Amino acid sequence: MHHAPNLQVLSAFAFRPLLIAVATAFSIPAIAADANVAIDLPTVPVTGNPLGVASDELVVPIAVISGRELSLKRESTLGDTLNGIPGVSATQFGPNASRPVIRGLDGERVRIMQNGTSILDASSLSFDHAVGVDPLIIEQIDVVRGPAALLYGGSAVGGVVNAIDHRIPKEQLEGATGRAEMRFGGPSNTRNGAAVIDVGNGIIAIHADAYTRRTDDLDIPGYAVSRRKSEQDGTPRENRGKLVNSSAEGDGGALGAALTFDNGYIGTSFSTMNNNYGVVAEENVRIDMKSNRWDVASEFTDLGGMFNRVKLRAAHTDYEHRELENGSVGTTFKNRGLESSIELGHRPLGALSGVIGYQFNNTNFEALGEEAFVPSVNTQNQAAYIYEELAIAKHKITFGGRLGHTTVDSKDNANFGTGQSNSFNPNSVVLGGLYNIDSNWSVTGNLSHNERAPSYFELYANGAHMATGQFEVGNTDFKKERSKGVDAQLRWKDAKNSFSIGTYYTRFSNFIGLFGTGNEIDVNGEFLPEAKFMTVPAVFKGVEGEAKFNIANNLNLNLLGDYVHAKDLRNDKYLPRIAPLRLGAGLHYQRNSLGARLDVLKAFAQTHTAENELKTDGYTNVSALVSYKLPTKLNLELFAKANNLLNQEIRDHASFLKDISMQGQRSILFGLRGDF
């Protein structure tokens, strides 16, 4: 694979001597302290509302993880980091590839972004493809649940996950600020490290970060193959205690800079990531992934005239991964593209405030090699959107609309025939409201109509997909996928105590899903079950809730729960890979330098299964964490995380590999983190 010379220099300079970077980062607090400079990280507006209101003022259901909480919750993948948030599960294709699943919806229906623009990779095409961002460098993650997230992409009927970093500084900074952390242990013998630093003189701010990650094959409490699968098709139960071919190694980093002003900034950054990991579904296959990304961003506020705020974002990504079979390149996937958006906020018109915006992206996807089951495709999306809030006393009404145009054009290919062209005009609208009953209680609700253009693989797939063990067939006659939804939340907040419970109902008139046909296709002498993308009427409904109660001076009780019920209305059958009922509780203690947590997550058995889908046993995952802030001038904290203390066989029903893979055995991970 070709590496540009400047990337080689960056890799050699930034990634290998990570420990030097960590040491350097922690030597700077003394310099800043001597200069008596007050330093603080900028607060990032919450995704889900372009007006920048606080999360408890949002009409849409949202979860925000940042700071120390995110640092202690980080896992090896984005999906596993978010798994367990009410309404969120994960695809979990082994420990190295996992996308978030929101309210039972995954793939293209969950839009994954980095700083407000799409992460361009191949993770929605196949569950064994990792997401193109590493949790080690993320500063904040926002999870917006439900189709009210339509401002961030017409396909986001499930929701939006926005991974936020400070690679382009957005605030004036004088002095230096940063963080670093190292981790060792866990069920995969993790050796991770990351360092982040920002420096500035009040006008120019510069950012740098670097990370490295190494893991061995995952230790598991039993056989990788489930008893049910072995009894069903005779698959032998081998390799007890070890998930073969699940090791990984990777590194990455970024450099960014910005000019900062009293009312805005303009900046750019370059980031790169490398990831080499085993595909647990195929013992001799590894994926060697590389992604380079340029970002440009600017925002200015307090402007005169009708429009008093402008925000510009653009990102160009060059993504490539090679699937190595016994060390030889089998199939290569490439995805290159540009996404940009401009957003204008108008000055208040009485009690009305809002924004208008325009988004555009152009991506070129290529699959080259023996196992390429989709042709090369160019996809273009453009959309105009509007979002408005009308304040009525202490209440508000919100409105959002999106008009889009999408073209999906395949290229001529010897295996797929003459190229084809498809175009769609997906339009979406949402109406919401927030009613404050009193100073503690409030109710929110959203009504939405959402349209999604079919993805390139839903249209053009035609070949053996070895990661899922199926011969997948698309349909070029698909129309727009349409759905209507309603969700509502009841919220309560009083000082350190809070509570929310919500429910939702989404009905698809033509849900695009991958369904087995019962036929078998001969692929070089091996017969694979045929699966076709088809449209069916479908309903997704559920409930989710969480609560936090301060039960003593330094002790909090956290509660959570969620449930999804999803059916194919064509034949009144359940849809596949839907997470079961989950209930959780945790005690979190913090006093001075000492912190401790004990969390229990109970996932019930999933017996509501689709055709040819095996049931999944329930489990109880008990985890614990102890942290201690060291009595030093530096803000250093030691922590130890224990997971799966009952050493149970944890198989998540939302995972495509649940019957040949599981989560790790009882383990302890040790870490050191710090910030200044």
Disulfide bonds with the S-S distance in Angstrom:
none
